[in-house]
Amino acid sequence: MKLHRRIALLVLVLSQACSSPKSAAAKDDEAKDPRATRSEAVSDEDWNRVRPERPHGDPLAVRFTDFRSNLRLELVNESRTDPTAQYSQKRKASEALTKVGHDEVVAALVERFEDQGFLKLAQPGPSPTAGAGTWTMTLELERKEGLVHLSIGSGSSAKEREIFGLCRTDFATLYNSILGLQSVERPPDWQSQKTGITPPKH
C-alpha cells in the first residue's frame, strides 16, 4: 500500500503538470477564498498574514550530474529552499538549474529511490566533483542523516547500472514535471545537451 501511495502521488504530479494552468484544485481554493465574498478589497499582503503556513518536513535535495556534458541539476523541497528566494534572484546559467518542489512530492521521490535499492548501493558523502575519466554520471541525495551518492562509470556492475537508471528516470520525470521560473543572465545552450531532461523556463 505504501508503494502504491507513492506511485499515485508521482502520477498525480505528472497529471497536474499536463493539465491546464487553472486546475480543479486551484478553482476549489478560489471558491474557499473568503475574499471572493467580501464587499471590500483585501490585499494579498494582508491575506497572507492570516493564512496558515504550509506544514514543512525535513529538508531534502536530489542532485544529478552528467560529467560528459557537465550538466548539473538539482531538485529541492520547500523545507530546504524557499521558492520565492530561489526564483526571485537572477542567477548565472550554471546556477539556474535548481527546481523547488513540494515537500511531499520530493519525499515521494526519495522513497522511490529507497524502493529501487539506491540506499543499499549508495556511498556515504558527497558525489565526486569531476568524472576524472572514472565516472560518467552521479546521483546525490541530501537528507538530515547526511549526504550519500551513487555514481556509475566503466567499472560499474550491471546491478548498479540498473538501479541508477531506474532512479535517474524517476528523477528526470519529476524534474520535468515541476515548473521552474528562474531568471538567468544568459540561457544555456540546451540543444547541445541530449539528456532527456527538460530545461526550466527562464
C-alpha positions in Angstrom: 0.0 0.0 0.0 2.8 2.4 0.8 4.4 1.9 -2.6 1.1 2.3 -4.4 0.5 5.6 -2.5 3.9 7.0 -3.6 3.4 5.9 -7.2 -0.1 7.5 -7.1 1.4 10.8 -5.7 4.0 10.9 -8.5 1.4 10.2 -11.1 -0.8 12.9 -9.7 2.1 15.4 -10.0 2.6 14.4 -13.7 -1.1 14.7 -14.5 -1.3 18.1 -12.9 1.7 19.2 -14.9 -0.1 18.2 -18.1 -3.4 19.8 -17.3 -4.5 23.4 -17.9 -2.9 26.1 -15.8 -6.2 26.5 -13.8 -6.6 23.2 -12.2 -9.7 21.9 -10.3 -7.8 22.3 -7.0 -7.0 25.9 -7.8 -10.7 26.6 -8.6 -11.6 25.0 -5.3 -9.1 27.2 -3.5 -10.6 30.2 -5.1 -14.1 29.1 -4.1 -13.0 28.8 -0.5 -11.2 32.1 -0.5 -13.2 34.5 1.8 -12.0 37.4 -0.3 -14.4 36.3 -3.0 -17.4 37.1 -0.9 -16.2 40.3 0.8 -17.5 43.6 -0.3 -14.2 45.4 0.5 -10.9 44.7 -1.2 -8.3 42.7 0.7 -4.7 42.8 -0.4 -2.6 39.7 -0.9 -0.2 41.0 1.7 -2.9 41.3 4.3 -4.4 37.9 3.3 -1.0 36.2 3.6 -0.5 37.4 7.1 -3.5 35.4 8.3 -3.2 32.4 6.1 -1.8 29.3 7.9 1.7 28.4 6.8 2.2 25.3 4.8 3.4 22.5 7.0 7.1 21.6 6.5 9.1 18.5 6.9 12.8 17.5 6.7 15.0 19.4 4.1 15.7 17.2 1.1 17.7 17.6 -2.1 18.5 15.4 -5.0 21.2 16.3 -7.5 22.0 14.7 -10.8 25.3 15.3 -12.7 26.3 14.2 -16.1 30.1 14.6 -16.3 30.1 14.1 -20.1 28.1 17.3 -20.7 28.8 19.0 -17.4 25.1 19.2 -16.8 24.2 19.6 -13.1 20.6 19.6 -12.0 19.1 19.9 -8.5 15.7 19.2 -7.1 15.0 20.5 -3.6 11.9 20.7 -1.4 10.4 23.8 0.2 11.7 23.0 3.6 15.2 23.3 2.3 14.8 26.2 -0.1 12.1 28.9 -0.2 10.8 29.0 -3.8 10.4 32.8 -3.6 14.0 33.3 -2.6 15.2 30.8 -5.3 13.3 32.2 -8.2 13.4 35.9 -7.4 17.1 36.3 -8.0 18.8 36.4 -11.3 21.5 33.7 -11.5 24.2 32.5 -13.8 23.0 29.8 -16.2 25.2 27.3 -14.4 23.5 28.1 -11.1 19.9 28.3 -12.5 19.1 24.6 -12.8 17.6 24.2 -9.3 13.8 23.5 -9.1 11.8 23.6 -5.9 9.1 21.0 -5.3 6.5 20.5 -2.5 7.8 18.6 0.5 5.5 15.6 0.0 6.4 15.2 -3.7 10.2 15.3 -3.2 9.8 12.9 -0.2 7.9 10.5 -2.5 10.9 10.6 -4.9 13.3 9.8 -2.1 11.1 6.9 -1.0 11.1 5.7 -4.6 14.9 5.7 -4.6 14.8 3.6 -1.4 12.4 1.1 -3.0 14.6 0.8 -6.1 17.6 -0.1 -3.9 19.5 3.2 -4.2 20.4 3.4 -0.5 21.8 -0.1 -0.4 24.4 0.8 -3.1 24.9 4.4 -2.3 28.3 5.6 -0.8 28.4 8.0 2.1 29.5 11.6 1.5 29.1 14.0 -1.4 29.4 13.0 -5.1 32.6 13.3 -7.0 33.1 16.8 -8.2 34.5 15.6 -11.6 34.5 12.4 -13.6 38.3 12.2 -14.0 37.8 9.5 -16.6 36.2 7.2 -14.0 32.6 8.4 -13.6 30.1 9.3 -16.3 27.0 10.2 -14.1 26.1 10.5 -10.5 23.1 11.0 -8.2 23.4 12.6 -4.9 20.8 12.6 -2.1 20.9 15.1 0.8 18.8 14.2 3.9 19.0 15.1 7.6 21.1 12.0 8.0 23.7 13.4 5.6 24.9 13.0 2.1 25.0 9.8 0.1 25.7 9.3 -3.6 25.7 6.6 -6.4 28.0 7.1 -9.3 28.4 5.0 -12.4 31.3 4.6 -14.8 33.1 2.0 -16.9 33.7 -0.2 -13.9 30.1 -0.2 -12.6 28.3 -3.5 -12.3 25.1 -4.4 -14.2 23.1 -4.1 -10.9 24.5 -0.6 -10.2 23.6 0.5 -13.7 20.1 -0.9 -13.5 19.4 0.8 -10.2 21.0 4.0 -11.3 18.9 4.0 -14.5 15.6 3.5 -12.6 16.4 6.3 -10.1 17.6 8.6 -12.9 14.3 8.1 -14.8 12.3 8.8 -11.6 14.3 12.0 -11.1 14.0 13.2 -14.7 10.3 12.5 -14.8 9.6 14.5 -11.6 12.2 17.3 -12.5 10.5 17.7 -15.9 7.0 18.0 -14.3 8.0 20.8 -12.0 7.8 24.3 -13.4 10.9 26.4 -12.6 10.7 30.1 -13.4 14.3 31.0 -12.8 15.6 34.3 -14.1 19.0 33.9 -15.7 21.7 36.2 -17.1 22.1 34.1 -20.3 20.1 31.0 -21.3 22.3 27.9 -21.6 22.8 26.0 -24.9 20.3 23.2 -24.4 20.5 22.0 -28.0 24.0 20.6 -27.4 22.9 18.6 -24.3 20.8 15.5 -25.2 19.9 14.3 -21.7 16.1 13.7 -21.9 15.6 16.3 -19.2 13.6 19.4 -19.9 15.2 22.8 -19.1 13.4 25.1 -16.7 11.7 28.2 -18.0 13.6 31.5 -17.8 
